[in-house]
Amino acid sequence: MTDLFHMLSDEERAFLDMLARFCAQELAPKAAATDESGAFVHDQLAALAATGMMGANLPEPWGAGISAQALLRAVELVAGGCGSTVSALTAHYLATDSILIGGTGAQRDHWLPMAAEGTTLGAFALTERNAGSDPADMRTRASRTATGWHLKGAKCFISNGGVADFVIVYAVTDPAKAHRGISAFLVPKGTPGLTPGRAERTMGLRGGHVWELDLDCHLPPEALLGDEGTGFRTAMKVLDNGRVEVAAMCIGIAQAALDAAVEWSKTRIIGGEPLANRQGIRWQLADMALDLRSARLLALEAARQRALGLRFSEAASMAKLAASEMAGRVTDGALQLHGGYGYTADFPLERHARDVRIMRIYEGSSEIQRGIIAAHLLA
């Protein structure tokens, strides 16, 4: 692959080289068994922690302090190794980004070092059954009490929710203020009234579980993340980051599918010659590579804007939309190229196709991303 990441430092390149070896040797060989068993990726996250990836999204002094472009490539690599692992990892990033963006200095200093070391795992609880695409519809409420806050409601589809050491919960503190009446709360594991429901049975990412959460908690004043009424702003900034990471996840899985398709086309012999000798196959591979490269360039542009401290909501939505739609096409095309073998669990293509399907839905569906992009055009 032509070096699209030429702006990285020598230290970042060394980190990514190490991570690429780790993903190839430790994650990829276990991915099929994880998918089949459905076991949560505890061991994979613990191993990732030793590489520094659990805090790769955080600046110094709390985390690795790598650039947004290096983070993009790092998430790609983990995704190419194991979709379930990267889904749990990036959910953790949503939680720690919430603290980084919306928390107080004391909250950052207490929670972020542990999260970066991998000794605590985070979850991000925004979505509700009646408030997926529009957080202003959320029904979870937080009201002041003599001793702090009473948090009551329910969340759904919360990645890491049932195993996390802390959950960032978004709730309405002032219904009259709509978006400006939403606040965020840091709820540690074991808090009375924080009750995980069942883990959902999902089509893909089977080792990266999502849970329902029931909430009826009494919290101390310091559970409020930052200032009251700033939760919606924090969540939107977190989701901008997360959408670039979703793009990276899509690119990483699609790259693994394309790599498998290229290798198969070289080694699969039909009529006495490899598939790669057929013009139709060559054109199909070229179109897949073009699709993938285009999505990666959009993701790099979003990462560049993020690194410069610019507003990058539109770029993040474009990257997420393009990459998630691309990943569906490329993984399906790679499966098709493998014929009947691609449909079997002996090859990774059917798993890749299942894993990327959720990418068009979560952290803002494709329809939501189109709405965001159109709103920027019409502003």
N, C-alpha and C positions, 0 to 999 in steps of 0.2 A: 504494500500500500504506500503510495506517495505520502511523504511526511506532511500531514496537515497540521501537526502539532509542533511546528518548528520553533514556536515561541517559548517552549518550556526550558527551564533551567536544567543544568547537568544533574542537580540533586533530584529534581522531579523525574527526569528520565531514568535515573537509577532506581528510584522508588517504583516506577511503572514497570521496569524490567523485572524487578523482584516480584511485583504483584502478578505479572503475567505468568511467571513460573509457578507461583503459588496457585493461581486459578487453574492452570493446566494440570498440576500434579495433585492438588488437594480437593478442589471443588468439582471439576468436570467428571472425574471418575465416580463420584458419589451421587451425581445429580439424578440419574435414572432410578437408583434405589430409593432416594429421598422422595421422588415423585410417586413411586409405587407404594411405599409404606405410608406416606402422608405424615411422617414424623416431623415435628417442628425443628428448625435448623439450629438448635442450640449449639451443637458441636462446631458447625461451620462458622457461626458468629464468634465463638470463643477463639477459634483459629485465626479468623480475620483480625481480631483485636490485637494479636501479636504483630500484625503487619502495620498497624496504625490506621486501618481503614475505618474503624468505628468513630474516629474523630477527624476523618479527612475533610469533612465539610466545615470544620471550625478553624478560625484563625488562632495564631498564637496569642496568649500563652496557654489556651485551653486545649487546642488541637494541633493538627499537623501543619496548618498554615500554608497549604499548597494553593496554587492558583485555581480559578474557576475552570480554566481549560484542562489543567491536570486532573481535577476532580471529574470532569466529564469523561476523560479517557479511563480513569480508574473505575468508574461505575460501569462503563462499557465492558471492561475486562471481567469484572465480577459477574455481570449479566451473561456474558458468553460462557462462563463456567457453570453457573447455576442460577436459574431464574428465581427459584424459591428463596435462595440466600440473598439475592440482590433486593428482592421485594421487602424482606425483613430489615435489611440494612437501610434502605432509603426511607422506610417508615420511621426508623430510629432517627434519621436525619431530620424529618419533619418535626419531631419532638424537640431535638436539640436546637434546631433553627428557631423554634418558637421561643426558647429560653434566650438564645443569643439576641434575637431581634426585639423581643418584648419584655424580657426579664430585667430585674434590678441587678446591680453589680453583685450583691450578696448572693442572689439566686444563680447567677452565672458562675461565680467562684465556687459555690457549693456543688452544683450538679454537673457542670460541663466537664470538669476533669475526670470524674468517675465515668461519665458516659463515653468520653473519648478513650478511656482505658478499656472499655468493654465490661467493667464491673457492674454497670447498671444499664438496662435496656429501656428505651423510651417508646411511647405510643402517642399518637396524635388523634384526638377524638373530636371531630367536627361534624361528621355526617350523622343524620338522623333519618328515620323512615320517611318523614314528611319534609325533610330539609336536606336534600342532597345537592341539587344544583344551585339553590339560593339559601345561603346560611341565615338570611333574615327571617326565614320561616321556622327557625329552630324553636323547640318547645322546652328544652332544658333550661331551668331557671336557677339563679343563685340570688339569694336574699340575705341581707345583713342580719346578724343576730348579736346578742350581747357578747358573745365570745368569738365572733368572726363571721362565718358564712354558712348557709345551708344550701347545699347543691342537690338538686333533684331533677331527674329526667332519665333519658335513655339514649344511647348511641348505637349505631350499627355499622357493620363492615369496617371495624377498627383493626387494622393490621397491628400485630404484636399485643393486642389489647388484653388477652388473658394471661400473658406471661411477663408483661412489662413490669419493671421496677418502679416506674412512674408514668403517669398518663397526663398529657396536657389536654384539659377539657375546656371546650368553649361553651359558654352559657350566656343567657340573657340576664343582665342585671338591671336594665331599665327598659321595659317594653315600649315606652313612649318614644324612645329615641331611635328605634329601628336599628340600622347597622351600628350607629354610635352607642347603642346600649348593650353591645356584646363585649364580654370580658373573658379572659382566659385564666384558668386555675391549674396549679400543679398539684396533682393528687398522687401521693406515694402508694405503692403496693401495700396492702394490708390495712388501708384506711377503712374503718367500719362503714358499711354502706356502699362500698365499691365492689360490685358483684358481676364477674364475667358470666355471660350466658354461654350458650353452646358455640363452638367454633363452626363456621359455615363449611359445608362440603362444596368445594369449588371445582370448576372445570380444569383449571391449571394452577400453577404456583402452589402446588399442594403441600409443600413443606413450609410455606410462608402464610400462616393462618390469619384469618380475620374473625373477630368476635363481636357479639352483642355485649354491651355494657349497661347494667342498671346502676343508677346513681341515686343514693339517698344518704348524703354524707354531711357531717358537720366538720367544717374546716377552720383552722386558725387564720388570723388576718394575713399572715405571711404566705398563705396558699395562693392569694391573688397574684397573678403573673404581671408584674409591672403595675400600671395604673388602671383603674376602673374605666371601662368604656373604650379601651384601646385594642380589644381582642380582634375585632374584624380587620383592622388595619394590619395587625400582626399576622393573622391568618392569610391574608391576601399576599403579603410579602413572602411568607413561607411557601405558599403555593407557587409563586413565580419561580422560586428556587427548585421546588419539587418537580415542576413541569419540565425543566431542563434535565433533571435527573431521570424522569420518565423517558424523555427522548433518548438519553444515554442508554437506558435499559433496553429500549427497542432496538437501538443501533447495535448493541452488543449481541443480542439474541439473533437479530437478522444477519449479522456478520458470521456468526457460528453456522447458521443455516446455509448461507452462501458458500462458505468454506467447504462445508460438507458436499454441497452440490457440485462445486468445481472438482473436488477429489473424485466424486462418483463419476462424473462425466469423463474423467481421464482413465478410470480403471474398469468401468462397466463396458463389456464387449458385447456388441450386438451386430450380427451379420459379419463377424470377423474383424470389426474395427471398433475403436472406442467411440462412445457417444459424442465426445468432444469434436470428432471429425465432422459432425453433421451441422450444417449451417443453421438449421432451426434451433438446435441446442445452443450454439454459440451466440446467436442473437438473444435467446432467452437469458443466458448468463450475463450478457452485456447490459440488457435492460435492468436486471436485478442490481448489478453493480452501479449503474447510473442512479437508480432509485435510492440506493443506500448512500452513495456519495452526496447526493443532493440533501438528504435529511441530515447527514453529519455536518455539512456546511452550515445549514440553518441552526443546528445546535451549537456549533462553534461561535456563530455570530451572537447568539443569546448569551453564551458564556463570556464572550468578549465584553459585551455591554454590562454584564453583571460585574466583571472584574474592574471595570472603569467606574463603577458606582452609579451608572446611568439607570433611568427607569427602563426596565426591559420586559414589561408585561406582554406587550405585543410580540416581541421576539420570542419570549418563552412560549406563548400560545402557538405561534407559527411552528416552532421547533417540535413541540409536543404533538400537534396535529399532524404535521408532515411525517414525523418518525413513527407514530403509532399506526397511521394508515399504511405507510411503507412496510412496516414490519409484518402486517397481515399479508400483503402481496408477496413479499420475498419469502416468508416461511412457507406459504402455500405453494409458491412456485418451486421451491426446493423440494418440498414433499412430492409434488407432481412429477418432477424430473426423476425421482427415485422409483416411480411406478408403485407397484404393490408393496415393495419393501418399505417405502416411505410411510405407509399406513400401519406398519407393525411397530410394536414397542421395542424391537431389537435395534431400531435406528432412532436417533434423537429427533427426527423431523416432526413427528406427530406431537411430541412434547413441546418443541419450540412453538408450533402453531397454536397449541392450547395456551401456553404461557403468555403469548403476546396478545391474546384476544381481549384481556381485561384492560390493556393499555389505552384502548379507545373509549374507555368508560371512566376509569377512576382519575382522581385529581382534575376533574372537569372533563366531561365527555367531549367527543369531537364536535358535537353541536354547540356546546358551550364555548369551545375554542373559536369556532367560526363567529359566534356572537361577539366575543372579545375583539377579534381582529376587525370585524365590521365596525364595531363601535369606535375603534381608533381611526379607521378610514373616514368615518362620518363626523368625527368630532370637529 
